[in-house]
Amino acid sequence: MNGMNSIDIFEAARPRLLGLAYRILGSRADAEDAVQDTFVKWQEADHEAIETPAAWLTTACTRRCLDLLKAAHRKRVDYVGAWLPEPIHTASDDNAEEKLALTSSLTTAFLLMLERLTPKERAAYLLHEIFGQPYDEVAETLHMQEAAARKLVSRAKTNIGIEKNRHQTPRERQDELLSAIHGGNIAGLSSLLSADVRLTADGGGKVATVLGVLSGKETVMAFIADRLTEYWAHYVWDVAEINGGRGIVLRGESENDIAASVSFGYDGDGNVNDIFIVRNPDKLTHLGDAAVH
């Protein structure tokens, strides 16, 4: 190791580890646990024997995430209604074009696509395609041969078809959508939705919400006009960076009284093809925490 002490080395790696853990687990709370467990393991390690601390920490964190993911999947079997990843605050990046893959990998739509993959496919894809780990390090992390790691990544890319989803919706278009919603401009909002738009709400069985996925512009617009417009009127609106895009945080009078998170997915033409609403209170507790990158 270089002249940095062990704490400094870990803290320098923490943002990257948290970003990796969140993408694997879809939960800020679980990601924080994984990073903390990695820190404990790091403190117990023989630092003099570790040639590349960053790689060691990435490996330890990934393996811990895979253990936690198994437990999370078991719990999700009994989850009430639609499951959505925990919404997170993300940083607005001036170099969005340069970091498109990193930003796109934080969107709710992308995280849901990762649900199609096996845990090891998910880890291999993220490590190599998003975080730039060479195949030999991916293989070592996942206890397999390099050829097997290459196959995992290839299979993951085929399963999620990610290439067609890498696009950056202009901020002006996103702000146009938020203005239409906030201003109650139903016609304007309708013009910004794709014909096959979907609305998914996650209440976790703890608050009232639509249980199934609503599909199609007519159905979604009817729900917004009949139900959501009245509901949203009771809360303070905050525009926020949520999972890599412009979203809405609905809250009561206090900053900590968060009632819902609303984020959006866009198609290549800039039309909204997904509306994600998280109302499960357990998933809103970390929304005000520091940004994930």
N, C-alpha and C positions, 0 to 999 in steps of 0.2 A: 504494500500500500504506500501511497505518497505521504507527505507530512501532515495531512488532515487527520484529526482524531476520529474515532469511530462514530461519535454522535454526529459530527459535521458531515461525514460521508453519508450517513443514513438520511439526514435531513435534506441533503442535496438531492437524494434519490426519491424522497417521499412523494413529490408531485407526480412523477412518472409512475411510481408504484400504485398510487391512488387511482390514477387514470386507467391503468391496466386492470386493476382489481374491479373497478366499477364497470368497465366494459365486459368483463367476464361474468360478473355476478348480477348486474342490473340493479344493484342496491347500494346506496351511499353508506348506509349503516353497516352492511356486511363488508363492504370494501374497507371501511375504517378498521373493522375488526381484523381483517386479513393483514392490513398494513401493520397494525399493532402487534399481531402475532409474529410477523416477519421481524419486527424490531427486537422482540424478545429473543428470537432465535439468533439474530445477528449479535446481540449482546453476549450470548453464550458461546459464540463461535471463536475459533482460533484465527484471529485477524491476520497474523503474520503468515499463515499458510494460504491466504486467499490472494491470488494474483490480480483478479479483476473483480473488485467489490460490486460494481454495477451489475455485472452478469450474475454474480452469486445472489444478490438481492432479488433480481428479477426471477431467477429460478425458484428461490424459496417462496416468494410471494405467489407465483403462479401455482405451485404445488399446493399451497395452503388454500388458494381460491378454488381449486378443483375439489378439494375435500369439502369446502363449504357449499359448493354448487350441488354436490350430491345430496346434502341435507336439505338445501333449499328446494330441490325438485321434489323431495318426499313431502315436504310441507305443502307444496303447491297443488298436490293432488286434491286436497280438500278446500282449496281456495274458492270463495263464493264470487261468482261472476267473472268478468274478464280480468286477466292479470296484465298490468302494465309495469314497465320498469319504474323505479323510484325517480321522480323528476329531480334534476340538479341545476344549480346555477352554473353557467359556463361563461368564460371570458369572451368579450368581443375582440376579435383579432384583426388588426390592420393588414396583416399579410394573409388574408383568408384564402387567396388563390394558391399561395405556396403551401398552405396547411389544409387543403381541401379534404384529403383523406382522413386526417386527424379529426377535423371538425365533423365530417360526415359520420364518423364512427361513434359519435356521441348522440346522434339523433335517436328518437324513440323508434322510428321506423327501422333503422339499422339494428338496434338492439333486439327488436322483435324478430328480425331476420336471423339473428344469431341463435334464436331459440330453435331453429330447424336443425342445428348442428349438434353433434355429440360434444360432450365437454372437451375432449382432447382436440377435436376439429376446431372448436371455438378458440381454444388457447393457441393452437398452432397458427391459425389464421391471424389472430390479433398480434401475436409475437412477431411474425414475419412480415405481414402486409402492412400493418399499422405502426408497429414500433421498430421495424427494421432489424430484427434479430436475424443473424445468418442461420441457415438451415442446421449447421452442426450444433449451434447452441440451442436451437429449438428441440432438436433430437435429444440432447443431453437433459434438458429440462423435463421432457416427457418420457424419459427412459425408453428410448427406441433408436433404431438405426436412422441415419440421415435420409436414406431412400424412403423410409416409412413416413418421416416427417414431411418430405416433399409431396407424397401422395395425400397426406392429410390436408395440406394446404390446397392442393389442386381440387380435391373432392369438396372442400368447403367453398371454394370459389364457384364451383359448378352448382352447388346446392343453393347458394344465396344469390347468384347472378348479380354480384355487387357492382360490376362495371357500369351497368345502365343506371345506377342510382347515384352516381357521383356527379352532382351538379350543385351549383350555388345559386339559390334563389335571391335575386337582388333585394337589398334591404328596403328599397322604395316599394317593392311589391308586397313585402311582408307588412310594412307600415300601412299600406293601403287597406290590407285585410283588417288590421287591428282598428283602424279608423272606422271602417264599415260596421264592425261589431259594436264598438263603443258608442257609435252614433245611432245605432238602431237602424242602419240603412239596409233593409232586407234585400232590396233589389240589387244594391251594390255588392252585398255579400254573396248573393246567389251567382252573380257574374264571375266571381273569383273561385268558385268551386268547380271541380271536375264533375263530369256526369256520373261517375261511379264513386264519388266521395264516400268515405266511411267515417262513422263517429263511434269511438270506443271509450267507455267510461269505466273507471276502476274505483269501486267503493269498498271492496274487500269484505262486503257483508256487514260493515260497521255504520255506513250511512246509506240513505236511499239514493239509488241511481239506476239508470237503465242497465239491465243485466246482459243483454245481447249486443252484438255489433249492429248498428243501424247502417244500411247501405243504400246508396243512390241519392242524387241531389234532392229529389222531391221529398223523400222520407226524412232526410237530415234537416232540410230547411223547415219542414213542418214542426219537427221537434224543437228546433232553435226558436222559431216564432211562438210556438204554443207554450213551451216550458222554460227554456233556458233564459230567454230575454227577461222574463219576470224574476227568475231566480238570481241572475247576475245583478239585477238592479239593487239588491239589498246589500251589496258589498262594495268596498273600496277597490278600485282597479289599480294595479301596478303593472306597467309593461316591464318585462325582464328578459334577460338572456337565459333561455331554458333549453337545455340539451342541444346547443349549437344553433339556435334560431330565436327569433323574436316570439315571445309568448306572453301569457297573462297570468298574474297571481291575484287571486281574489281573496280578500281578507276582511276581517272586522275592523274595529276602530284601532286595535293595537297591532304593532308590527308582527307579533308572534301568533296572532289569531288568524292563521291561514286556513281558508275553507276549501280552496281548490287550486289546481294548476292546470292551465290550458296551453297545449302546444300543438304544432301543426306539421304535417308532412306535405311536400310539394312534388308535383311531377315535373318533367323536363320543360314543360311550357309555362311553369310558374303558377299553375292552378293548384288549389288545395285538394289533395286526394286523401288526407287523413286528418281527423281532429281527435286529439287525445286529451281526455279529462281525467285527472286523478283527484279523487275526493277521500280516499282512504287516509285517515288522519295519521296513521303510523308511517305513511310514505311522505308526509309533508314536513316532518320535524327538522330535516336537514336542508330545506330549500334555501334558507338564508345563510348557510355556511359558505366558506370560501370556495371560489370557482374550481371546477375540475377541468383539467386540460387533456 
